[in-house]
């Protein structure tokens, strides 16, 4: 079975991406035909071949058990997804039956009314009880479940074992120790960043906020309001911005660093530490630090605690206009089930969302322990509202971090502006 490629390859996963809320036309009534072509949209990858091979195997299995059914996969470039999905929302006749999308887009996509609520389907799915609750929460908006978590993206602390050994350092057990280690590395080795992290790396900053007891926003009577100006949130942002200083990661080089650029610097041997995801391990393994690094959870504020991490990841959803809803749900459940979650982990390094599969792959891969432990300790998510897509696309929080790091504004001033901008979007 050939998978049809209709869009150019994307250079990145969709774990952190977000887009403006899409508009939608009138919702179309679906159906439950049991034959014909099942249209599936999956995200393209920089190296699609391993993912494509796993998906092909699933298609072969599915078609063998469903006579008269043909599965047609289109590969969607991540950077083009806003237009692609907007077109599907506005014209249900061009919508797929099944689609992969990032969990930060759930709220805005749900607002269109184009996605099917899968709550009852998951309750009846044999693997449904194995889904980690904190991960399943990222598929929800307004009490409904709009996707099956396919894989999750969790960040932890990568560090250079050779540099730590040479300088007599231990893996940091608190955020304060992390900062101290960054300073010592930079002082002893001026050619290295103490930690490679940047002003445009929101999902590295948020664990500092959450570890200090802060929150991005809170909901009151159905309305979101930013709480980034609370004492706890201010302490977290200040602690993170303090890493983007000359004695750790100089603002001139690091204020504009993204998450991808931060991990690239670490993989290239330019930093003693970096915050990176489970999905970054292959890139690090291909770098000059191979065999000279280890991974631990991002520490919290108290010894040996774990800072809450952002639960990123991708989902498999079903469009309400699908004329083959039953087949669509079954195919999504096959891809997201135990067998193919494990195959996707082998192919792409994606961290499974099913607890049993996580346990199995972690037993055979010690580098996964930090990510699994972080998940077990509890994760956090962004506000489940379409407004978050706007806030994210406007770089509201990165701008505040950059202003603090470069000395353009103090913490109070930068966060006051950020809160005002967030609340304007929240409405």
LINRAKA-V80531 format. One line per field, one symbol per residue. ss: DSSP state (H for helix, E for strand, C for the rest). A space follows every 50 residues. Layout:
ss = ???
//
This chain:
ss = CCCECCCCCCCCCCCCCCCCCCCCCCCCCCCECCCEEEEEEEECCCCCHH HHHHHHHHHHHHHHHCCCEEEEEEEECHHHHHHHHHHHHHCHHHCCCEEE EEHHHHHHHHHCCCECCCHHHHHHCCCHHHECHHHHHHHEECCEECCEEE EEECEEEEEEHHHHHHHCCCCCCCHHHHHHHHHHHHHHCCCCECCECCCE CHHHHHHHHHHCCCCCEEEECCEEEECCCCHHHHHHHHHHHCCCCCCCCC HHHHCCCEHHHHHHHHHCCCECEEEEEHHHHHHHHCCCCCCCEEEECCEC CCCCCECCEECEEEEEEEECCCCEHHHHHHHHHHHHCHHHHHHHHHHHCC ECCEHHHHHHHHHCCHHHHHHHHHHHHCEECCCCCCHHHHHHHCCHHHHH HHHHHHCCCCHHHHHHHHHHHHHHHHC
//
